[in-house]
Amino acid sequence: MRIRSRWRDRKKERSLEEVAGALAFIEWRIAGQALLDLENEGFQTDTQLQRLEVLRELCAFLIHVTDRLVHERMDDAERQRFIVALALKLADTWHDNRVDVEGRGQDFRPLFVDVLNRRMADYAEFRFEAGEPGYAMKRYLGECVTETMGPRDRKWISDQVMEIEVPEMLKTLNKGLKDLFESGNTEAKASAEPSRQPAS
């Protein structure tokens, strides 16, 4: 998929929070494209709420992968600011879409953050080396997505996620990170290229 990931004004200094906001927009689009791909392959989603549950799983994965990718490129304080800002922006976006489905009257952000916190802890147990999630991490994402989708062809959903969707998502995510940090005057001067060293 094509994304706009370069800053127009390259001289303007941008905070980590601003970069995180731009990346959140990109990650929402990545998740949306993956969901569309699954539906186009015939995998079943019946309601907007079900689609939002799939999107929440995909976003949680993308946030965690982003955390791993910037691990060697930011100090701990920068990394925490960046990931928290990214997560909160995506929680806002998910909330706005949930409001569109169910109407106002409830703050849906905690429902996003609760799942995100659990997934961040779960994914932390899996290997991530040379800028790539290990097999077990991809398998776990596939299982989480499978649980949110309808019964048709469920046994193939995980394979589709692991073999097709994850590589496409990572390709776009890596490009977005690289462009956002290298095309402008960002607060964090370190490159966002994936680390080639194992990340904890």
C-alpha positions in Angstrom: 0.0 0.0 0.0 1.1 3.6 -0.6 1.3 6.0 2.3 2.3 9.6 2.7 5.1 9.5 5.2 7.4 12.4 4.4 7.2 15.8 6.0 6.6 18.7 3.6 8.5 21.3 5.7 11.8 19.5 6.4 13.2 22.3 8.5 10.4 22.6 11.1 11.4 20.8 14.3 8.8 18.2 15.3 8.4 16.6 18.8 8.3 12.9 19.4 4.6 13.3 20.1 4.0 14.9 16.6 5.9 12.1 15.0 3.9 9.6 17.0 0.7 11.2 15.8 1.7 10.9 12.2 2.8 7.3 12.7 -0.6 6.5 14.3 -2.3 7.6 11.2 -0.1 5.4 9.1 -0.6 2.4 11.4 -4.4 2.8 11.4 -4.2 2.7 7.6 -1.9 -0.4 7.7 -4.4 -2.2 10.0 -7.3 -1.2 7.8 -5.6 -2.5 4.7 -4.8 -5.8 6.4 -8.5 -6.1 7.5 -9.6 -5.4 3.9 -7.2 -8.0 2.6 -8.7 -10.6 5.0 -12.2 -9.8 3.9 -11.3 -9.9 0.2 -9.9 -13.3 0.8 -13.3 -14.4 2.0 -12.7 -14.5 5.7 -15.8 -13.5 7.6 -16.6 -10.3 9.4 -20.3 -9.6 10.0 -20.4 -6.3 11.9 -18.6 -3.0 12.3 -17.9 -3.9 15.9 -16.3 -7.2 14.8 -14.1 -5.2 12.4 -13.0 -2.9 15.1 -12.0 -5.8 17.2 -9.8 -7.0 14.4 -8.4 -3.5 14.0 -7.6 -3.4 17.7 -5.6 -6.6 17.5 -3.7 -5.4 14.5 -2.9 -2.0 16.0 -1.7 -3.7 19.2 0.7 -5.7 17.2 1.9 -2.7 15.3 2.5 -0.7 18.4 4.5 -3.5 20.0 6.6 -3.9 16.9 7.2 -0.2 16.8 8.4 -0.4 20.4 10.8 -3.1 19.4 12.1 -1.3 16.3 12.9 1.9 18.2 14.4 0.1 21.2 18.0 0.6 20.0 17.4 4.0 18.5 16.0 6.0 21.5 16.8 6.2 25.1 14.3 4.9 27.6 12.6 8.3 28.3 12.3 9.1 24.6 11.0 5.6 23.8 8.4 5.8 26.5 7.1 9.2 25.4 7.0 8.0 21.8 5.1 4.7 22.4 2.7 6.2 24.9 1.8 9.0 22.4 1.4 6.5 19.6 -0.8 4.3 21.7 -3.0 7.2 23.0 -3.5 8.5 19.4 -4.5 5.1 18.2 -6.8 4.7 21.2 -8.4 8.1 20.2 -8.9 6.9 16.6 -10.4 3.6 17.7 -12.7 5.4 20.2 -13.9 7.7 17.4 -14.7 4.8 15.2 -16.5 3.0 18.0 -18.6 6.1 18.7 -19.6 6.1 15.0 -20.9 2.6 15.5 -22.6 2.9 18.9 -23.0 6.5 19.5 -21.7 8.8 22.2 -22.1 8.3 25.9 -19.1 6.0 26.7 -15.4 6.4 26.6 -14.1 3.4 24.6 -10.4 4.2 25.0 -10.0 2.0 28.1 -11.2 -1.0 26.1 -8.4 -0.4 23.6 -5.8 0.3 26.2 -6.7 -2.8 28.2 -6.2 -5.1 25.3 -3.1 -3.2 24.3 -1.5 -3.6 27.7 -2.2 -7.4 27.7 -0.8 -7.8 24.2 2.3 -5.8 25.0 3.0 -8.1 27.9 2.2 -11.2 25.8 4.3 -10.2 22.8 7.3 -9.3 25.1 7.7 -13.0 25.7 8.4 -13.7 22.0 11.6 -13.4 20.0 12.3 -10.3 17.8 15.5 -10.3 16.0 17.0 -8.3 13.1 14.0 -6.1 12.9 11.6 -9.1 12.5 9.1 -10.8 14.8 9.8 -14.5 15.3 7.4 -17.2 14.2 5.7 -17.5 17.6 4.9 -13.8 17.7 3.3 -13.9 14.3 1.5 -17.1 15.2 0.1 -15.4 18.3 -1.2 -12.5 16.3 -2.8 -14.9 13.9 -4.6 -16.6 16.8 -5.7 -13.3 18.2 -7.2 -12.2 14.9 -8.8 -15.6 14.4 -10.6 -15.2 17.7 -12.2 -11.9 16.6 -13.5 -13.2 13.2 -16.4 -15.3 12.0 -16.4 -19.1 11.7 -15.9 -19.4 8.0 -12.5 -20.8 7.1 -11.2 -20.0 10.5 -8.4 -22.6 10.3 -6.8 -20.6 7.5 -6.9 -17.1 9.0 -3.8 -17.5 11.0 -1.8 -18.7 8.0 -3.0 -15.7 6.0 -2.0 -13.3 8.7 1.4 -14.9 9.2 2.4 -15.4 5.6 0.7 -12.5 3.8 -0.4 -9.7 6.1 2.5 -9.5 8.6 5.2 -9.1 5.8 3.1 -6.4 4.1 2.4 -4.6 7.4 6.1 -4.6 8.3 7.1 -3.4 4.9 4.8 -0.3 5.2 5.6 0.3 8.9 9.4 0.3 8.3 9.0 2.7 5.4 6.8 5.0 7.5 9.2 5.0 10.4 12.2 5.6 8.2 10.6 8.5 6.3 9.1 10.2 9.3 12.5 10.3 11.1 14.7 11.0 8.1 12.6 13.5 6.0 12.4 16.2 8.7 14.0 17.9 11.7 12.7 15.6 14.4 13.4 15.9 18.1 15.0 12.4 18.2 17.9 12.6 15.8 18.5 8.8 15.7 17.5 6.9 12.6 14.4 4.7 12.9 15.9 2.0 10.7 15.2 -1.4 12.1 18.0 -2.5 14.4 20.1 -5.4 13.2 20.9 -6.4 16.8 18.5 -8.5 19.0 16.1 -6.3 20.9 15.0 -7.2 24.3 
